[in-house]
Amino acid sequence: MKWLIAASTLALTACAPTLYVTYRTDPPGAMIYEGAKALGYAPLTAPYNVGDGFEHSKCLMLNPISARWVSGAETKPTPIKACLDHGGWTQELTFVRPNIAGRELDVQWAIHLQEQQVAQKQADAAAWQAALSSYQSVAPTTVRCVTNQVGTMIVTNCF
């Protein structure tokens, strides 16, 4: 009985609707925080598993989100109200950097992150190309198997 309850709970959790919120910053590259937890550098998309009640109430209060740039500039933690009738299941929110000293440092950091992303995409593409090339150069092999009954055992030999 415990297994049935656990399995049905898991099945319901796996089928729960998911709200996706993309957090952007101006300039890009600020660290996004949900409370004290760092989510990553903007832009990033965070999934939120929501209950079926979300569809009926149309709105969900998310934990406070803030952005902090490398210069130390930051936004105040802001509670987010995500509503289906204002963006559906995929929503975006942009945090604008406060107008204080250090903007040039934050722009340089954004450029650095963008260069890293481009380099990573190029490295990934090269790795995929190398894997594909090595796969294509391998000659296909044929495997033949024979299964026989020996007494009460079934024996399969492949060559």
N, C-alpha and C positions, 0 to 999 in steps of 0.2 A: 504494500500500500504506500509506503514512504517513497518508493521508486516512482510510482505513478504520479504522486504529487510533485516530486522534483522534476520529472520529465515534463509534466504539463506546465509547470512554472517556467522551465527553460524554454519551452515552445512558445509560451506567451511573450516572454522577454525577447526572443529572437524576432518575433513578428511586430514588436512595438514600432510605431512610426518614428522616423528620425527627422529632426529639424537640423538644417545645416546653416551655420552663421559664418560668413566670411568677414574677418576683421582686417581692415586696411588702415594704414596710417599715412599721414602727409607730413614730412616725407616718409617713404617706405622704410622698413627695417627696424622699427621700434619693437621691443619685446612686449608681448601681450601677456597680461596676468589675469588670472581668474582668482580673485582673492590674493593669497600669497603664492599661488602655484603659477609658475611660468609655463605658458602654453607653447611659445615659440616666437620666431620673428614674423612680423607682418610683411606681406599678406599671408594669412593662414585661414583655413576653414576648419571649424570645430563642429563635430557632430553632437547632437543632444538627443538622447533617446527620451521620448515623451510618451505619456500614457494616452489611452484612447480619449480620456476626458479633455485633452488639449483641443481636439477637433470640435468639441461642443462649446467650450468656453472661448475658443478662438485666440486666447492669449496665454503666454507662459512667462513667468518672471524668472530670469536667469540670474546667476550669481553676479555680483559686481565685477566689471571688467575695467582694466586700466591699461595704459600704454606708457612705456618708459624708453626714451631714446638714449643713445650712448653718451650724449652730452649731459645727461642727468635731468633733462626736461621730462616732465611726466604729466599725465592727465589724472584727475581725481577718479577713484573707483566709482563707476557708474552702474547702477542696477539697470539691466536691460529687460525691456518688455517686448517680447517677440509675439507678434499677432499674425495669424494666418491671413487676415484681410488686408494686411500691409506688407505683403512680400511673399506669402505662401510658405512652402517648405524650405526654400533657399533664400536666405536674406543676407544683406551686407550692411556693415557699419564701419564708418571711417572716423578715426580719431585724428584731429588736427593738432599739431604740435603747438604748445603755447609760444607766443611771440617773445621769447627771451634769448639771451646770448647763447651761442653754441650751435646755431642752425647749420653753419657751414660744415662742422664736424659731423652732424647727423646726415647731411647730404652726401658727404664723402663715404660714410659708413654704408648708406643705401647703395651707392655705386659699387663699393667693395662686395656687398652681398650679391648684387646682380651679376658681377663678374664671376663670383664663386658658383652661382647657379648655372651660368653658361658653361663654365669649365666642367662642372659635374655632368651636365647633359651631354657634352662632347665625349667625356670619358665613358659614360654609360653607352652611348651610341657605338663607340669604338669597341667596347667589350662585347656588345651584342653582335657586332659585325664579325669579330674574331670567333665568337662561339658559333655563329652561323657558318663561317668558312670552315672551321674544323669539323663541324657536323657534316657539311656537304662533301668533304674530302674523304670521309670514311666510307669504304665500300660496303654495300648492304650484304648482310650475311643471312643465310637461310638456316633455320634451326628446325630439325626434324625430331619428333618425339615418338616413341613407341611405348605403349602401355600394355602390360601383360599381367595376368593373375598368376601368382606363384603361391599355391596352397591357399591360405586365407588372406594373403596380402596382395595388394595392387602395387606393382612396380612400374615406374615410368623412367625411361632412359632417353635422354636428349643428346643429340650429336650434331 
